[in-house]
């Protein structure tokens, strides 16, 4: 706390011991914006620093588990006993635990719904309506839209559109063993922070991948599979030389074409045509990063899709939310998504590799993709 808040630390400690009216007045004073959803910059920066510490994250995770996940599992037992469960069911009841209280009258109705012949989306739709109907009139629409997002896996909440598959919820069946399994995120946080790890600010390496809604390119075929498709990069004078270099890396799942992907924003919009192929002097930089991703592809046993690799300086500058010294400009970073799992599970694997000394570098976890680079110094951030 002292490291995070610095000169603000004495004031924070004092207000924590103050009366509730004084605490509310203080909170109102540092809050800004029409809805007061933001706080003034020195406090915002301090809270962001606090959120980067593994100890603080672990406290948050434990609170989420003890207060909400435990309740969600009880709801699933009470209202869905004997029915097949999916990850969307788990997400639905977790959200109920976070947002809603259930009185005795609602409990009777939910049990009746759960004992009906309905299953899957139709069952969650009935649950969503019942939960919303039990809410205060002014919140009913908000609750219904939010819960309905878990019905089909897509929805709009508070003006933002959500696709649950971006968050690892594909409607796959889960078991009670899955629901009781320890969090892989907790396993990461319990390891603490190594002496050579940096705690960086969010969005350090966002950019084009942050705006993408899905895979950018077709993943490489499995080893041994035949392909006759012409390369979209064959017009580059150094293409054959680069392809020959990639062939020496021993990659099993990634091709030269994937590592030459110029990014979706290079094809249209304000950044159209600004990207270029990596200078030959940078080619060696991609080798360790590609090797890490190749290993991850093997262990995940599912295609990995490359979203962003090399960025020319002009292209990187044009993109919103990029770091001025982005490792993409050194051909040393890859943003990606995978057909299975979620960004948190992919990042967990990468952290495991890093802890074992497979590589040293940065791991950025975003809502729909993961950034990995081999900068030689460990860094972590979320976007």
KEKE-3310 file (N, C-alpha, C; in steps of 0.2 Angstrom, whole numbers, plus 5000, padded with zeros to 4 digits):
npx = (5004:5010:5020:5012:5004:5012:5016:5002:4999:4998:4986:4977:4977:4972:4959:4953:4951:4942:4925:4910:4902:4913:4921:4913:4912:4925:4927:4918:4924:4936:4931:4926:4918:4903:4895:4902:4911:4925:4941:4952:4967:4980:4976:4970:4981:4988:4979:4979:4992:4992:4984:4992:5000:5004:4999:4989:4980:4978:4970:4959:4954:4952:4942:4932:4930:4926:4915:4906:4908:4907:4893:4887:4889:4881:4869:4868:4867:4855:4845:4847:4849:4853:4853:4862:4876:4883:4897:4891:4880:4887:4893:4881:4875:4885:4885:4873:4875:4884:4877:4863:4850:4841:4825:4813:4801:4805:4814:4806:4800:4811:4815:4804:4805:4818:4815:4808:4805:4814:4829:4847:4848:4835:4831:4840:4835:4822:4826:4832:4822:4814:4823:4825:4812:4810:4818:4820:4809:4815:4827:4825:4825:4839:4844:4838:4844:4857:4857:4852:4862:4870:4862:4862:4875:4879:4877:4871:4877:4875:4877:4888:4894:4894:4903:4903:4911:4923:4928:4930:4919:4910:4899:4901:4900:4901:4908:4905:4917:4925:4920:4924:4937:4953:4957:4967:4972:4974:4985:4995:4996:5000:5013:5019:5030:5044:5061:5065:5055:5044:5031:5019:5010:4992:4987:4999:5004:4994:4984:4981:4976:4968:4956:4951:4939:4940:4949:4963:4969:4970:4975:4991:4992:4991:5007:5013:5002:4995:4997:4992:4989:4993:5005:5001:5011:5020:5024:5034:5050:5060:5054:5056:5068:5065:5056:5064:5073:5064:5061:5072:5070:5063:5049:5034:5020:5018:5019:5029:5021:5011:5019:5022:5010:5002:4993:4976:4972:4980:4974:4963:4954:4961:4974:4978:4989:5000:5009:5023:5035:5046:5062:5077:5087:5080:5075:5079:5075:5062:5062:5064:5051:5042:5045:5041:5027:5024:5027:5016:5005:5006:5004:4991:4984:4976:4971:4981:4979:4986:4987:4994:5010:5024:5026:5028:5036:5028:5016:5013:5013:5001:4991:4979:4982:4995:5011:5025:5038:5035:5037:5033:5038:5051:5050:5048:5037:5021:5003:4989:4976:4967:4958:4953:4949:4954:4959:4965:4969:4978:4988:4991:4998:5009:5015:5019:5028:5038:5041:5048:5059:5059:5058:5061:5051:5038:5020:5005:4988:4972:4955:4951:4962:4980:4996:5013:5030:5048:5057:5067:5067:5056:5039:5022:5005:4988:4975)
npy = (4994:5006:5008:5009:5020:5030:5047:5049:5040:5042:5050:5041:5031:5038:5041:5029:5026:5035:5042:5036:5046:5056:5048:5046:5059:5062:5053:5057:5069:5066:5061:5061:5067:5065:5055:5052:5041:5040:5044:5057:5060:5058:5049:5039:5034:5028:5018:5010:5006:4999:4988:4981:4973:4956:4952:4960:4957:4943:4944:4950:4940:4930:4935:4936:4923:4918:4926:4926:4916:4904:4906:4905:4892:4885:4890:4884:4870:4871:4875:4869:4856:4839:4843:4845:4855:4870:4881:4894:4893:4893:4905:4913:4911:4915:4929:4932:4930:4940:4952:4951:4949:4935:4932:4923:4921:4922:4912:4900:4901:4900:4887:4880:4883:4877:4864:4860:4854:4861:4866:4871:4886:4890:4887:4895:4907:4908:4908:4921:4930:4928:4932:4946:4950:4950:4961:4978:4990:5000:4995:4984:4982:4984:4973:4962:4963:4961:4948:4941:4941:4930:4920:4918:4920:4932:4950:4966:4977:4990:4999:4993:4981:4963:4948:4932:4922:4928:4929:4917:4908:4897:4890:4877:4860:4858:4850:4845:4843:4852:4864:4864:4865:4872:4889:4893:4906:4910:4901:4907:4919:4916:4913:4924:4939:4939:4944:4950:4955:4967:4978:4984:4997:4996:4992:4993:4988:4988:4992:4987:4974:4975:4980:4970:4958:4944:4929:4933:4927:4912:4898:4889:4873:4856:4847:4840:4841:4844:4859:4870:4883:4900:4911:4926:4935:4934:4943:4951:4955:4949:4938:4924:4922:4925:4915:4904:4906:4905:4892:4886:4887:4876:4876:4869:4872:4885:4896:4905:4914:4917:4924:4935:4942:4957:4964:4968:4982:4987:4985:4992:5008:5022:5018:5011:5003:5007:4999:4987:4975:4966:4972:4964:4964:4962:4950:4939:4941:4937:4923:4917:4921:4915:4902:4900:4902:4891:4880:4882:4881:4867:4862:4866:4860:4865:4876:4892:4909:4922:4939:4951:4955:4960:4978:4992:5008:5019:5014:5008:5020:5026:5017:5016:5017:5011:5006:5018:5013:5000:4982:4976:4983:4979:4967:4957:4953:4945:4946:4936:4924:4909:4894:4887:4888:4903:4920:4921:4908:4905:4914:4910:4898:4903:4910:4900:4894:4904:4904:4892:4895:4895:4906:4924:4938:4949:4948:4951:4953:4953:4957:4949:4943:4939:4946:4942:4943:4942:4950:4949:4953:4951:4955:4961:4964:4970:4973)
npz = (5000:5004:4995:4983:4985:4989:4992:4995:5004:5018:5019:5014:5024:5035:5031:5030:5043:5047:5051:5043:5036:5034:5026:5014:5010:5007:4997:4987:4984:4977:4966:4949:4934:4925:4930:4940:4939:4938:4946:4952:4944:4952:4961:4954:4947:4958:4963:4951:4952:4963:4959:4951:4959:4963:4976:4979:4969:4972:4984:4979:4970:4979:4987:4977:4975:4988:4991:4980:4970:4977:4981:4969:4965:4974:4970:4958:4961:4969:4959:4947:4948:4943:4930:4914:4914:4908:4903:4902:4910:4922:4922:4922:4934:4943:4940:4945:4958:4960:4957:4961:4974:4981:4985:4996:4988:4975:4975:4976:4963:4954:4957:4952:4939:4936:4938:4927:4910:4902:4895:4893:4882:4882:4896:4903:4898:4904:4918:4917:4915:4926:4937:4933:4934:4948:4952:4957:4949:4942:4939:4931:4917:4915:4922:4915:4902:4905:4911:4900:4891:4895:4890:4876:4873:4868:4869:4875:4887:4898:4887:4881:4869:4871:4868:4873:4870:4868:4880:4884:4886:4879:4878:4882:4889:4907:4922:4939:4944:4936:4941:4954:4953:4957:4954:4940:4939:4952:4955:4948:4954:4966:4965:4966:4963:4953:4955:4944:4937:4930:4935:4925:4918:4912:4895:4889:4877:4867:4854:4837:4838:4849:4844:4837:4832:4830:4823:4813:4802:4793:4802:4802:4794:4801:4804:4790:4782:4766:4755:4743:4741:4735:4741:4749:4750:4741:4732:4738:4737:4746:4750:4747:4753:4766:4769:4768:4779:4790:4788:4794:4807:4813:4816:4820:4818:4813:4799:4787:4781:4790:4800:4793:4793:4790:4798:4801:4801:4792:4780:4778:4783:4793:4794:4783:4772:4778:4785:4784:4777:4789:4792:4786:4796:4808:4808:4815:4828:4829:4831:4844:4850:4841:4843:4856:4855:4846:4854:4864:4855:4853:4866:4869:4859:4849:4835:4834:4831:4823:4826:4826:4822:4815:4816:4806:4810:4806:4805:4818:4825:4820:4824:4837:4855:4856:4862:4862:4860:4855:4856:4845:4834:4834:4828:4838:4845:4847:4845:4849:4847:4852:4847:4858:4876:4885:4886:4899:4902:4892:4895:4907:4904:4897:4908:4915:4907:4907:4921:4922:4915:4901:4893:4893:4895:4890:4895:4890:4895:4888:4885:4874:4868:4869:4872:4868:4871:4869:4876:4885:4898:4912:4911:4916:4912:4911:4900)
capx = (5000:5014:5023:5007:5001:5017:5014:4995:4998:4995:4979:4972:4976:4968:4952:4951:4949:4937:4918:4907:4901:4919:4924:4909:4913:4931:4927:4915:4928:4941:4928:4925:4914:4895:4892:4907:4914:4932:4944:4957:4973:4985:4973:4969:4987:4990:4975:4982:4999:4990:4981:4997:5003:5001:4996:4982:4976:4976:4965:4953:4952:4949:4935:4927:4928:4923:4909:4902:4908:4904:4886:4885:4889:4875:4863:4867:4864:4848:4840:4849:4851:4851:4853:4868:4879:4888:4901:4887:4876:4891:4893:4875:4874:4890:4883:4867:4878:4887:4872:4856:4848:4835:4820:4809:4796:4809:4817:4801:4799:4817:4815:4799:4809:4823:4812:4804:4809:4818:4837:4851:4847:4828:4831:4843:4830:4817:4829:4834:4816:4812:4828:4824:4805:4811:4822:4816:4807:4820:4833:4823:4828:4846:4846:4836:4849:4863:4857:4851:4869:4872:4857:4864:4882:4880:4872:4873:4876:4877:4880:4894:4892:4898:4903:4906:4917:4929:4930:4932:4913:4908:4893:4903:4898:4906:4906:4906:4924:4927:4918:4927:4944:4956:4958:4973:4975:4977:4991:5000:4997:5003:5020:5022:5033:5051:5065:5067:5048:5041:5024:5018:5003:4988:4987:5006:5005:4987:4984:4976:4973:4962:4950:4949:4934:4941:4955:4964:4972:4969:4981:4995:4990:4995:5012:5012:4996:4997:4994:4993:4988:4998:5006:4999:5017:5025:5027:5039:5057:5063:5049:5059:5074:5062:5053:5070:5075:5059:5061:5077:5068:5060:5042:5029:5013:5018:5022:5032:5015:5008:5023:5022:5004:5003:4988:4970:4972:4984:4970:4957:4954:4966:4981:4979:4995:5006:5013:5028:5038:5051:5069:5081:5091:5076:5072:5081:5071:5055:5063:5062:5044:5038:5046:5036:5020:5024:5026:5010:5001:5007:5001:4984:4981:4971:4974:4982:4978:4991:4983:4998:5017:5028:5023:5032:5035:5022:5010:5013:5011:4994:4986:4977:4984:5001:5017:5029:5043:5033:5042:5031:5042:5057:5048:5049:5031:5015:4997:4986:4970:4967:4952:4950:4952:4952:4966:4968:4972:4984:4993:4994:5003:5015:5018:5022:5035:5043:5044:5053:5065:5059:5059:5060:5048:5031:5014:4999:4982:4967:4948:4950:4968:4986:5002:5019:5036:5054:5062:5073:5065:5049:5034:5015:5000:4982:4972)
capy = (5000:5012:5008:5010:5027:5035:5053:5049:5035:5045:5053:5036:5028:5042:5041:5022:5026:5041:5040:5035:5052:5059:5044:5047:5066:5062:5049:5062:5075:5064:5058:5066:5065:5066:5050:5051:5034:5041:5048:5061:5057:5055:5043:5034:5031:5025:5012:5006:5003:4994:4983:4977:4969:4950:4951:4963:4953:4937:4946:4951:4933:4926:4938:4934:4916:4916:4929:4925:4909:4899:4906:4903:4885:4883:4891:4878:4864:4872:4877:4865:4849:4834:4845:4846:4862:4873:4887:4899:4892:4895:4913:4916:4911:4919:4935:4933:4931:4947:4958:4951:4945:4931:4931:4917:4920:4921:4905:4895:4902:4897:4880:4877:4883:4872:4857:4860:4850:4866:4865:4875:4893:4891:4887:4902:4913:4908:4911:4928:4934:4928:4936:4953:4952:4951:4966:4984:4992:5005:4991:4978:4981:4983:4966:4957:4963:4958:4941:4938:4940:4923:4915:4916:4921:4939:4955:4973:4979:4997:5002:4990:4974:4958:4941:4928:4918:4932:4928:4909:4905:4895:4885:4870:4857:4857:4845:4848:4843:4858:4870:4864:4865:4878:4894:4894:4912:4910:4898:4911:4925:4913:4912:4931:4942:4938:4950:4954:4956:4974:4979:4989:5000:4993:4994:4995:4985:4986:4993:4984:4968:4976:4981:4965:4953:4937:4928:4937:4923:4905:4895:4884:4866:4852:4845:4835:4842:4848:4865:4873:4890:4904:4916:4933:4939:4932:4949:4954:4953:4945:4933:4917:4922:4925:4908:4899:4907:4902:4884:4883:4887:4870:4877:4864:4874:4892:4897:4911:4918:4919:4928:4941:4945:4964:4967:4970:4989:4989:4984:4997:5013:5027:5016:5007:5003:5010:4993:4985:4969:4967:4973:4958:4964:4961:4943:4934:4943:4933:4916:4914:4922:4910:4896:4900:4901:4885:4876:4883:4877:4860:4860:4868:4856:4869:4882:4898:4914:4928:4945:4956:4953:4966:4985:4998:5014:5024:5010:5008:5027:5027:5013:5018:5013:5007:5009:5021:5008:4993:4977:4974:4987:4975:4960:4953:4952:4942:4946:4930:4921:4902:4892:4884:4892:4910:4924:4920:4901:4905:4918:4905:4893:4907:4912:4893:4893:4909:4902:4887:4897:4894:4912:4930:4943:4952:4944:4956:4949:4957:4953:4944:4941:4939:4948:4939:4945:4939:4956:4947:4955:4949:4961:4959:4969:4968:4978)
capz = (5000:5004:4988:4978:4986:4990:4996:4996:5009:5025:5018:5013:5030:5039:5029:5032:5050:5048:5051:5036:5033:5031:5020:5009:5008:5004:4990:4982:4983:4973:4961:4944:4928:4926:4934:4945:4938:4938:4951:4950:4941:4956:4965:4949:4946:4964:4963:4946:4954:4968:4956:4948:4963:4964:4983:4979:4964:4975:4988:4975:4968:4985:4988:4972:4976:4994:4991:4974:4966:4982:4981:4962:4965:4978:4966:4952:4965:4971:4954:4941:4950:4938:4923:4911:4915:4903:4906:4902:4916:4928:4922:4923:4942:4946:4939:4949:4965:4961:4956:4963:4980:4979:4991:4996:4983:4969:4976:4974:4956:4951:4958:4948:4932:4936:4938:4921:4905:4898:4896:4888:4881:4884:4903:4905:4897:4909:4924:4917:4916:4933:4941:4931:4937:4955:4953:4957:4943:4938:4937:4928:4910:4915:4924:4910:4897:4907:4911:4893:4888:4896:4887:4869:4873:4865:4872:4876:4894:4899:4881:4878:4867:4873:4865:4878:4868:4869:4887:4886:4887:4872:4879:4883:4895:4912:4927:4946:4945:4933:4945:4960:4952:4959:4949:4937:4940:4959:4955:4945:4958:4972:4964:4968:4957:4953:4956:4938:4934:4930:4935:4921:4917:4907:4888:4886:4870:4864:4847:4832:4841:4854:4841:4832:4834:4828:4820:4807:4797:4793:4805:4798:4794:4805:4801:4785:4778:4759:4754:4736:4741:4734:4746:4748:4751:4736:4728:4742:4734:4750:4752:4747:4758:4773:4770:4769:4786:4794:4788:4798:4814:4815:4818:4817:4817:4810:4793:4785:4779:4796:4803:4789:4793:4791:4802:4798:4800:4786:4774:4778:4788:4793:4794:4777:4768:4782:4787:4779:4780:4793:4789:4787:4802:4813:4807:4820:4834:4830:4832:4851:4851:4837:4846:4862:4852:4843:4860:4866:4851:4854:4872:4869:4854:4845:4831:4836:4826:4824:4825:4825:4822:4814:4814:4804:4815:4804:4806:4825:4827:4818:4828:4844:4861:4855:4865:4857:4859:4855:4853:4838:4829:4833:4826:4843:4849:4843:4848:4846:4850:4851:4847:4864:4881:4886:4887:4905:4902:4888:4898:4913:4902:4896:4914:4918:4903:4910:4928:4921:4911:4894:4890:4897:4891:4892:4894:4891:4895:4886:4885:4869:4865:4873:4869:4871:4868:4872:4877:4890:4905:4912:4912:4916:4912:4909:4896)
cpx = (5004:5018:5018:5005:5006:5015:5007:4994:4995:4988:4975:4971:4972:4961:4949:4948:4944:4930:4916:4905:4907:4922:4920:4911:4920:4931:4923:4919:4934:4938:4926:4921:4907:4892:4897:4910:4922:4934:4950:4963:4978:4982:4972:4975:4989:4986:4977:4988:4997:4988:4986:5000:5000:4997:4989:4977:4973:4970:4959:4950:4949:4943:4930:4925:4924:4916:4904:4902:4905:4896:4883:4884:4883:4869:4862:4865:4857:4843:4842:4851:4848:4852:4861:4870:4884:4892:4896:4882:4880:4892:4887:4874:4879:4888:4877:4870:4881:4882:4865:4855:4842:4831:4817:4804:4800:4812:4812:4800:4805:4817:4810:4802:4814:4821:4808:4808:4814:4825:4840:4848:4840:4827:4834:4838:4825:4820:4830:4828:4814:4817:4826:4817:4806:4815:4817:4815:4812:4826:4831:4826:4836:4848:4844:4841:4855:4863:4855:4857:4871:4867:4860:4872:4884:4875:4875:4872:4879:4880:4885:4892:4897:4897:4906:4911:4923:4932:4930:4925:4910:4902:4895:4901:4903:4904:4907:4913:4927:4926:4921:4935:4947:4958:4966:4976:4978:4984:4996:5001:5001:5010:5023:5025:5041:5054:5066:5060:5046:5034:5022:5011:4999:4989:4994:5007:4999:4987:4979:4973:4967:4956:4947:4944:4935:4947:4956:4966:4970:4975:4984:4992:4994:5001:5011:5006:4998:4994:4996:4992:4994:4999:5004:5005:5022:5028:5033:5046:5061:5059:5053:5064:5071:5059:5058:5072:5070:5059:5067:5076:5065:5053:5038:5022:5013:5022:5025:5026:5012:5012:5024:5015:5005:4998:4982:4969:4976:4980:4965:4958:4960:4973:4982:4985:5001:5011:5018:5031:5044:5058:5073:5085:5087:5073:5073:5078:5065:5056:5061:5054:5040:5039:5041:5029:5019:5023:5019:5004:5001:5003:4993:4980:4975:4974:4975:4982:4982:4987:4988:5005:5021:5024:5029:5031:5029:5016:5008:5010:5004:4989:4985:4979:4990:5006:5022:5035:5041:5037:5039:5036:5049:5056:5050:5043:5025:5009:4993:4980:4970:4960:4949:4953:4950:4959:4969:4972:4978:4989:4996:4999:5009:5019:5022:5028:5040:5046:5049:5059:5065:5060:5058:5057:5042:5025:5009:4993:4976:4960:4948:4956:4974:4992:5008:5025:5042:5059:5068:5072:5058:5044:5027:5011:4993:4979:4964)
cpy = (5006:5013:5011:5018:5032:5041:5053:5044:5037:5047:5047:5032:5031:5041:5034:5022:5031:5038:5039:5041:5056:5055:5045:5054:5066:5058:5054:5067:5073:5061:5063:5063:5065:5061:5048:5044:5035:5045:5052:5058:5054:5049:5037:5030:5026:5018:5008:5002:4997:4987:4978:4972:4962:4949:4954:4959:4946:4939:4947:4944:4929:4929:4936:4927:4915:4920:4927:4918:4904:4899:4904:4895:4882:4884:4886:4872:4865:4872:4873:4858:4844:4836:4846:4854:4864:4879:4893:4899:4895:4902:4916:4916:4915:4927:4937:4934:4938:4953:4957:4947:4941:4930:4925:4916:4919:4914:4900:4895:4899:4890:4877:4877:4878:4865:4855:4856:4855:4865:4870:4883:4894:4891:4893:4908:4914:4911:4918:4932:4934:4932:4944:4955:4953:4957:4973:4987:4996:5001:4985:4977:4980:4975:4961:4957:4960:4951:4938:4937:4933:4918:4913:4917:4928:4943:4961:4975:4986:5000:4998:4983:4969:4951:4937:4924:4921:4931:4921:4905:4903:4890:4878:4867:4857:4852:4848:4848:4850:4864:4870:4865:4872:4883:4894:4901:4913:4906:4902:4917:4922:4913:4919:4934:4941:4945:4954:4955:4964:4973:4985:4991:4996:4996:4996:4993:4984:4987:4989:4978:4969:4978:4976:4960:4946:4936:4932:4933:4916:4902:4890:4877:4862:4849:4839:4836:4846:4854:4868:4880:4895:4909:4923:4938:4938:4937:4952:4951:4948:4939:4926:4916:4921:4918:4903:4900:4904:4894:4882:4884:4881:4871:4872:4866:4881:4892:4904:4916:4921:4925:4935:4944:4953:4968:4969:4978:4991:4988:4989:5002:5018:5025:5011:5009:5006:5005:4991:4978:4970:4967:4966:4958:4962:4953:4938:4935:4939:4926:4914:4915:4917:4903:4895:4898:4894:4879:4876:4880:4870:4858:4861:4863:4859:4874:4888:4903:4920:4934:4951:4954:4960:4972:4990:5004:5018:5020:5009:5015:5028:5023:5016:5014:5009:5010:5012:5017:5001:4988:4974:4977:4983:4968:4955:4951:4949:4943:4940:4928:4913:4900:4889:4888:4899:4913:4922:4913:4901:4909:4914:4900:4897:4908:4905:4892:4898:4907:4896:4889:4896:4900:4918:4935:4945:4948:4949:4952:4954:4953:4948:4941:4942:4942:4944:4942:4942:4945:4954:4949:4954:4955:4958:4965:4966:4974:4978)
cpz = (5000:4998:4983:4978:4987:4994:4998:5002:5015:5025:5018:5020:5035:5037:5030:5039:5052:5049:5044:5033:5030:5025:5014:5006:5004:4997:4985:4980:4977:4966:4955:4938:4930:4930:4940:4945:4938:4944:4948:4948:4947:4960:4960:4948:4952:4964:4957:4948:4959:4965:4952:4952:4964:4971:4982:4974:4968:4980:4984:4972:4973:4987:4983:4973:4982:4994:4986:4971:4971:4982:4974:4962:4969:4974:4960:4955:4966:4965:4948:4943:4945:4931:4921:4912:4910:4907:4906:4908:4922:4928:4924:4931:4945:4945:4944:4956:4966:4961:4960:4970:4978:4986:4991:4990:4976:4969:4974:4966:4952:4952:4953:4941:4931:4936:4932:4916:4901:4900:4892:4888:4884:4892:4906:4904:4902:4916:4923:4918:4923:4938:4939:4934:4944:4957:4954:4950:4939:4936:4932:4921:4910:4917:4919:4904:4899:4908:4905:4890:4889:4893:4880:4868:4870:4868:4873:4884:4895:4893:4878:4875:4869:4869:4870:4876:4868:4876:4889:4887:4881:4872:4880:4889:4900:4918:4934:4947:4942:4938:4951:4959:4954:4953:4947:4938:4947:4959:4953:4950:4965:4972:4966:4962:4958:4953:4950:4934:4935:4931:4931:4921:4912:4901:4886:4879:4867:4857:4843:4835:4846:4851:4836:4835:4833:4825:4814:4801:4798:4797:4801:4799:4799:4801:4796:4780:4771:4759:4747:4736:4740:4739:4745:4748:4746:4732:4732:4739:4739:4753:4753:4752:4765:4774:4771:4776:4791:4794:4792:4805:4817:4818:4816:4815:4814:4804:4792:4784:4785:4800:4799:4789:4794:4795:4798:4797:4794:4779:4773:4784:4788:4792:4788:4773:4772:4785:4782:4781:4784:4790:4791:4794:4808:4813:4813:4827:4835:4832:4839:4852:4847:4840:4853:4860:4849:4849:4863:4862:4852:4860:4872:4864:4850:4841:4835:4830:4827:4822:4823:4826:4821:4813:4812:4809:4813:4806:4814:4828:4826:4822:4835:4849:4860:4859:4860:4855:4859:4852:4847:4833:4829:4831:4831:4847:4844:4848:4845:4850:4848:4851:4853:4870:4881:4887:4894:4906:4898:4891:4904:4910:4900:4902:4917:4914:4906:4916:4927:4917:4904:4890:4895:4893:4894:4890:4895:4890:4893:4886:4880:4866:4870:4869:4872:4867:4871:4873:4882:4897:4906:4914:4912:4915:4909:4905:4896)
residu = (UNK:UNK:UNK:UNK:UNK:UNK:UNK:UNK:UNK:UNK:UNK:UNK:UNK:UNK:UNK:UNK:UNK:UNK:UNK:UNK:UNK:UNK:UNK:UNK:UNK:UNK:UNK:UNK:UNK:UNK:UNK:UNK:UNK:UNK:UNK:UNK:UNK:UNK:UNK:UNK:UNK:UNK:UNK:UNK:UNK:UNK:UNK:UNK:UNK:UNK:UNK:UNK:UNK:UNK:UNK:UNK:UNK:UNK:UNK:UNK:UNK:UNK:UNK:UNK:UNK:UNK:UNK:UNK:UNK:UNK:UNK:UNK:UNK:UNK:UNK:UNK:UNK:UNK:UNK:UNK:UNK:UNK:UNK:UNK:UNK:UNK:UNK:UNK:UNK:UNK:UNK:UNK:UNK:UNK:UNK:UNK:UNK:UNK:UNK:UNK:UNK:UNK:UNK:UNK:UNK:UNK:UNK:UNK:UNK:UNK:UNK:UNK:UNK:UNK:UNK:UNK:UNK:UNK:UNK:UNK:UNK:UNK:UNK:UNK:UNK:UNK:UNK:UNK:UNK:UNK:UNK:UNK:UNK:UNK:UNK:UNK:UNK:UNK:UNK:UNK:UNK:UNK:UNK:UNK:UNK:UNK:UNK:UNK:UNK:UNK:UNK:UNK:UNK:UNK:UNK:UNK:UNK:UNK:UNK:UNK:UNK:UNK:UNK:UNK:UNK:UNK:UNK:UNK:UNK:UNK:UNK:UNK:UNK:UNK:UNK:UNK:UNK:UNK:UNK:UNK:UNK:UNK:UNK:UNK:UNK:UNK:UNK:UNK:UNK:UNK:UNK:UNK:UNK:UNK:UNK:UNK:UNK:UNK:UNK:UNK:UNK:UNK:UNK:UNK:UNK:UNK:UNK:UNK:UNK:UNK:UNK:UNK:UNK:UNK:UNK:UNK:UNK:UNK:UNK:UNK:UNK:UNK:UNK:UNK:UNK:UNK:UNK:UNK:UNK:UNK:UNK:UNK:UNK:UNK:UNK:UNK:UNK:UNK:UNK:UNK:UNK:UNK:UNK:UNK:UNK:UNK:UNK:UNK:UNK:UNK:UNK:UNK:UNK:UNK:UNK:UNK:UNK:UNK:UNK:UNK:UNK:UNK:UNK:UNK:UNK:UNK:UNK:UNK:UNK:UNK:UNK:UNK:UNK:UNK:UNK:UNK:UNK:UNK:UNK:UNK:UNK:UNK:UNK:UNK:UNK:UNK:UNK:UNK:UNK:UNK:UNK:UNK:UNK:UNK:UNK:UNK:UNK:UNK:UNK:UNK:UNK:UNK:UNK:UNK:UNK:UNK:UNK:UNK:UNK:UNK:UNK:UNK:UNK:UNK:UNK:UNK:UNK:UNK:UNK:UNK:UNK:UNK:UNK:UNK:UNK:UNK:UNK:UNK:UNK:UNK:UNK:UNK:UNK:UNK:UNK:UNK:UNK:UNK:UNK:UNK:UNK:UNK:UNK:UNK:UNK:UNK:UNK:UNK:UNK:UNK:UNK:UNK:UNK:UNK:UNK:UNK:UNK:UNK:UNK:UNK:UNK:UNK:UNK:UNK:UNK:UNK:UNK:UNK:UNK:UNK:UNK:UNK:UNK:UNK:UNK:UNK:UNK:UNK:UNK:UNK:UNK:UNK:UNK)
# end
